[in-house]
Structures are given as C-alpha cells and as structure tokens.
C-alpha cells in the first residue's frame, strides 16, 4: 500500500542511515486515528497511518539525554507510550500520545515524563489489565522483572523486583484466565529466562513467586513468546537453536 524509508523517519532528528529496532501501534480513542510507533537508533518515530496509502510522518522523540542505541522497546498504556533502551542513562520515557493530534508534521518531540529507577533496559512489558509495567533486561533486579505501577502514567512508582531467575529477555504478563483453577485471577508472568521459560506469580509485587522453570530440547536462548487467547498454551521461539544444533526453525509450545 505504501512505504516510508528509514531516512524519512529521521528528517526531524537523527541520521539518514539509521536502523530500526522495534514497532508498536496506538489508536486515538477520540479521533480513531491510527499511529505506528517505530524505534530507531536516535529516538522514537511516530507515523499517522490512518490512511495506509498516505502515511504522515509526525515527528521523532529523541531518547533521554540524546543517547544513541541499537536496542530499544516501546509499549503503550492508555494514551501514553513507555520507552526504554539499552543505553545507560535512558531510564523510561513517558510520552503523551494525544499530543500527536496537534503537533506540526516532522516535529522534534519532547518527553512528557521520565522514570529513573533503572538506567537501561532491553524490553518493556505492560499488562494493560492490571496497570503494571515490567522492565526486563535492566541494570536492576539482576536483569529480571523490574515492576512498576503505571496506573498514574505521569507518576510511575516502583513496585518490586523478581531477580532469582536472572536476566529476562522478554515476557508476557496477564491476569490468568486459563484452565488451572489454582491461579485464576492471579497476575502471572511468562518470562524468557535464557535458556528456559520461567512462570512467575507476581500478584503480590512484594513477594513474587516462581511457579515453574521450563526447559526444552536444544535450548540456547529463549527469545520471545505469547500466550494463546485462552491462556492454556505458551508459544515461543529460541533465537539461537538453529545455529547451535543445526536444527530447522522451531516453534515450541
């Protein structure tokens, strides 16, 4: 339908040869306009894709302290974007997405708020149902779940750590609705803890509890995964199993 080169995403700020690292989306609940949110090395770019044939580059939010990074991640909660990256002084940026409606096209944008209880993180996980965010792969909590209450997006509060499984590369956290009645209604995180998948009950943020550590054949680097809609199966992939064992690309359940 259309194509925007990375050079366009850096017209307001950054270099023309930038690389992208992440992609998320948001729909304005009032105007119903759709936006793509794209992480690149120098910041987060925003594109109005309401008309997919004629996308509109709205601008870029530079990373905190104008850092440059290869890896970044963005998620949304309500009308706000939460942005982390692996540069040491990033912390977590919060950006009011409703401001995109009125800003001039191609603007250099400013963060709305900032959270500084960690410096860098690889990924940001948000459970929209509970109003909690989880920074993973950060310089805190041994790289595990750094839990944040984001119900008041402009005033996020540290809620706890889960560190006993070490570095977490990615996770999905949900209010569990699957067939195991013991955990119905509990907040459960499914975490990619190299080289296993860890399942953690985080209902009590002060006392998160490891429920199970799951290993699998040819495990090398548990990378990403997602629950089925009924919460009965977790589907995930390993980033390095093909290279390490010569196996074909495999999806694990």
N, C-alpha and C positions, 0 to 999 in steps of 0.2 A: 504493500500500500504506500509506504514512504520510507525514507532513510535519512537519518541525521548522522553525519560522520562525527568522530570524537573532536575534530577540530572546531566544529560548531559549538560543542559543549564547553569550550574553553575561550570563546570570544570575549567574554567579560572579564575573565581572570584565568591565569594558567598558561600552559604551553600548548602549542598546536599538535605535538606528538604524544599527548598523554594516553595512558591506558586506563580502561575501566576495571572496577573491582566488584561492583555489586549493583543490584537493581531491585527496586521495590515500587509500590504504587499506592495512590491515595485518591479517593473521590470526595470532593467537597460536598458535605451533606445538604448544603443550602442551594448552591448553584448547579450541583450534579456534574461539574466539570471534572475530568479525569486527568491525573498527573502521573508521569513517570519520574521516579527519583533515582538518579544514577550517581554512584560513587566513582570518582576518578582520582588520580594521584594528588591533585591540589585542592580538592573540595567535593562538594555535593551539588550536582546539576539538577535542575528542575525543568521539565518539559510538559507543556499542556498538550495532551493527546486526545482531547475531546473529539476533534476531527482527526482521525488517524491518517488521513490523506494530507493534511496540512498541520503538522505538529508545530508548536510555537515554543522556542527556547525562551524560558522566563528569566533564567539567570543562574548564578552559582554562589553557594555559600562556602567561602574558604574554610579550611579546617582551623580549629582553635590554635592560636599563636602562629598561624600561617604555615603550619608544618606541611611537608610533602611525604606521602606514604604510598606503599604498594598495596597494602591491605586495609580495607575499611568495610564497615557494615552499617546499614540503616534499617530501622523498623519504625512503624507508626503506632500511636495510641491516641484515639480520639482525633483531634485536629493538630497533632504535634508529631514531628519527626525526632527520633533519638538516634544520634550518630556517634559511632566510636571508630577508632582506628588504632594501628599498632605503633604510631609514633608516640614518644614518651610523654609529651605534655598535652595530649589531646583531651583526656577525660571523656565526658559525654556531653555533646552539644544537644540542645533542645531548640527546635525551630518551629515557630507558629506557621503552619501551612496555609491558614486562611489569608495571610498577608500576600500570597501569590496572586490573589484576585486583582489587586490594585497596583502592584509594582510595575514599573516600566520594563518592557521587554529587554532582556540581556543585562539585567542589573547585577551588581555585586551585592549580595545579600549579607545580613548580619544575624548572628545567632540571637535567639530570644532569651535563653538562659543557659547555664553551664553547671555541670556536676563534677566535682573534683575529688571524689573519694577513691578514685583509682586514676592512674596515669594513662595507661594504654590497655586496649582490649582487642581481641581478634574478631569477636562476634557479639551481636546484641540479640537477645531473645526476649520477646514480650508475650505475656499471657493477657490478652485483652479482656478476658472474662474476670480475672482477679484484680487487674490493675497493678501487677508487679512485672518489673523488668529484671533480666538476668544478664549481666555482662559476663562473658566467658573468655578464657584465654587472656585474662588481665594480669597485671603485676601484683594483684592481691588474691587472697583466698587460694593460694597455691595454683592459680590458674583455673580454679573451679568456679562454682556458681557464686557470683557477687550479686546479692539480691537487693533490689531497690523498690521501694514503694513509689509508684509514679501516678497514683490516683490524683494528686495535685501536680500536673506536669511541670509547672514552673517552680515547684519546690520539692524535688525528689528527695527521699530520705533513705539512708542506708538501713537495710532490714536484717542482714545476716550473711553468713558465709557457709558454703559447703565445700570443704577442701580435701577431705580424706581420700578422694579418688584422683587427686592431682589435676593435671591440665585437661580442660574440656574444650574441644574444638567447635562443637555446635550442640544444640539441644532443642527440644520442643517441650514446653511446659503447658499443661492443661488441667482443667477441673475434670477429673476422670469420670467417664460415663460407660466404661466397658463392663464385661461380664463378671469380673472379680468383685464380688459384693463387699469384700473387706475394705476396699479403697474407694467405693462410690462416693463422690462428692469431695474427695481429697484432692489437693493440688499435687500433681505428680510431674516430675521432670524426667525425660528420656534423654540421657546425655551421652555424647560421643566422647568417651574417655579412652583414648588410644592405649592398648589395642582392644578395647571391649566397649560394650554398651551398658551404661550404668542406669539403674532406675531408682529415683530418689523421691521420697515423700517430703515435700517442702511446705506442707500445710502450716506447721509451726516453724517460722523462719528462725527462731532462736535455737531450735533443736531439729534440724533436718535429719532424716533417717534414710540410710542406704537400704533399699529393699532387695536389690539383686545386682550382681555383676555378671554380665553375659558375654562369654567368649564364643568364637565361631571359627570355622575352618579357615586356615591360611590368613589369619588376622594379621594385619600390618598397621593400618592407620584408619580407624573408624572415622569417617569424614562427615557424613550428613545423613539425615533420616527424617521420616514423617509418619505419623500415625494414620491408620485408616479412619474413616469418619466414625465408625462405631467404637473406636479406641481398643479394639481387640487384637490388632496386629501393628507392629512397628516395622516399617520397610526402610532399609538403609543400605548405604554403599561404602566400600573401602577404597581409599584413594590410591593405594599402592599395591594391592594384591596381584594385579596383572604383572607388574614389573618384578615383584619379588618371587612369584611362583610360576610365572608363565601361563597362568590360567586366563580364561576368557573373562571379559567384564561380567561381573556377577552382582545381582541384587539379592540381598539377604532379607529374610522375613523372620 
